[in-house]
């Protein structure tokens, strides 16, 4: 499964009601660090397909969800598990850092 795209309208169904943990990437088209982290998230989504859903939400097109979760800078990555926000990281990170973070929560 590849990365899924989330909107304000399908956030509850695809993130909060997901059977698997979800890493949600808050991003925007104009964000350089967001573009840097995108291929890393693509790789992780393929490698961890059985354990995790990786999703992206464009903050310019979907302002309600970022406002609800207090997103002030992007990229912001949040892990949701069983309908709850578990942890948040802000900024571009290496693949190893992201994987270690995910594994500390998901496994």
Protein Blocks (a to p, Z undefined) as FASTA:
>chain_A
ZZddddfklmmmmmmmpcbdcddddddfklmklmmmmmmmmmmmmmmmmmoccddddfkl
mmmlmmmnopabdcdddddeehiafbdcedjddfklmmmmmmmmmZZ
